[in-house]
Amino acid sequence: MAESGKSHVNELLESQVRVINVGLEGFVKDLQDCNVPVVNVEWSPPAGGDPEMATLLAKLGV
């Protein structure tokens, strides 16, 4: 089992880095500056992060 796990780790470490970024615009720029392939997903917390408003929206099914 150790050999199998080791080969998967080596394969991962030897492969090209690919990144999916969620909501951190500064991180995308840094990755792009290093020529790292990155997909950016624009995201922010529901209701601007207001837990009470998010609860109300969840009840509405929004």
Helices and strands as residue ranges (DSSP letters): H 2-14, E 19-22, H 25-33, E 38-41, G 46-49, H 51-60
